[in-house]
Amino acid sequence: MITEKEYEDLPKHHKALQDEKLVIGASSLGTVFEWYDFYLYGLLASQISKHFFSNVDETTGFIFALAAFAAGFAVRPFGAIVFGRIGDLVGRKNTFLVTMGLMGLSTFGVGVLPGFDVLNIGAPILLLVMRLIQGLALGGEYGGAATYVAEHAPNDKRGLYTSWIQTTATFGLFAALLVVMACKVGMPKETFENWGWRIPFLVSIFLLAVSMVIRLKLSESPVYQKMKDEGTRSKAPLTEAFGKWGNLKYVLICLFGAVAGQAVVWYSGQFYALFFLEKTLKIDSLEANILIAIALALGTPFFVIFGWLSDKIGRKPIIMVGLILAAVTYFPVFKALTAAANPAYAKAVSSSPVTVVVNKADCSIQFDPVGKQKFDSKSCDVAKNFLAKQAVSYAQQDAPAGTTAVVKIGDKVFEAPKVETLKGDAKKDAIKKFQDAVKGDLKTAGYPEKADPKTMNKPMVIAILFYLVLLVTMVYGPIAAMLVELFPTNIRYTSMSLPYHIGNGWFGGFLPTISFAMVAAKGDIYHGLWYPVIIAAATFVLGMLFLPETYKRNID
């Protein structure tokens, strides 16, 4: 540690280097902690549902817990509007100090909040309030951190500097996973379920303290300070950002020509891939998490590499290449992932394809996010729901109205029970008999109940997952710098935050749910990929037509 006098005696470039490291480190570390807080709720949703929604049945309680989790994504754009405006009015530093404080205190609040047995209906209401505050805070944090770092960066290193902010979501997820796993390993299961799950939330108060101390050492962005000194700050950031077509058009171009595609590629590579391994390919949960973690560890440095490269060749080429690669390769890549992770399943799908022959009008929408809802009122529902629970990919063949559903496995045919005419035990027995028959033939045809780790080609699985993460780094690494460079200083915080959080909060945040619903409705395990493929392709086209290159702009 050097003294103040020694610091003053340092050559100018050494002091600048030290300042830049402090700016990047403090901004990134604080954002890591905010992502830690944000993801923690999702990892502990099961425990939260038991304590805060115990007045309803377990299934409904879990749905409510997931709804509260989704609320954090839903309000992120509103946080962007509120705190973006404040950031342009009063400064970058003070604003993200406020967002950090709100995030840390609301997370700590979840850890100390009494359950339904103490506060009754007040418990879930206060929990929802905490979650909404978290979403609002995150909506203001990212724009502040990215803007602050970018406005400290030299014009020729802005992509490199801001790319460190892009690594924070991954590191935040890692931190949350590690703390939760440590708590689970370090105490009996019953203790963890009763009160131990609160510890990861309580830890956030220490992370908040460290982050606040570090960030308080920072000064205001030099670009913003100059604008403030000259008296050229915007007096109405929202009106200037969204009420004038000259700026609004770039907000829309930014959203639909860059961020929407970036968001679906990010959530596909980091979250949907994990869901696909665990739920569809039936890989053990711990094994799937380890595989994803390895791919993330290998891929994370490329956020910085592509950020650096974007300073040399431009932001747009790297983002557009990432988008088009995702759109073109997702289907073959996920099919290759199936073959490498569960070769027995891939072989069975090829040699003994499954078809459901039914009139589509007789079927319900097979969407069951918690896996406990019953679909037993129609023969179509009985057939499709059983195949969905077995994670069996199937095609649908239309039949005349009123036709009883039929399942074909290769050249064998199984008629579903006419449950419409059955009740009570007779109905249960008929369904069980049908399911046993189909399950037996699926086994004979080679469909495995679980993936066999001995047959898994782990190097290939990791290589495929690494490729998916690489696409994430291509679209996400340079985008912070591009967002900053697209908008003028006096409304930059407001203008860049809204499209970013609409894209990542809505287009990306709801991707797993939307894709799962598409798979459940269609039966094809790859059908959910159409959502990210279409969004990525559309973003590529709009980006190529309308998105400007920004990497040589002087943002002062």
Helices and strands as residue ranges (DSSP letters): H 4-9, H 12-43, H 45-52, H 58-74, H 76-90, H 92-112, H 116-119, H 122-152, H 158-166, H 168-186, H 189-194, G 196-198, H 199-216, H 222-230, H 237-242, H 245-254, I 255-259, H 260-267, I 268-272, H 273-275, I 276-280, H 285-299, H 301-313, H 315-341, H 343-351, E 354-358, G 360-362, H 379-389, E 394-398, E 406-409, E 412-415, G 419-421, H 424-444, H 458-476, H 479-486, G 489-491, H 492-502, I 503-508, H 511-522, G 527-529, H 530-546
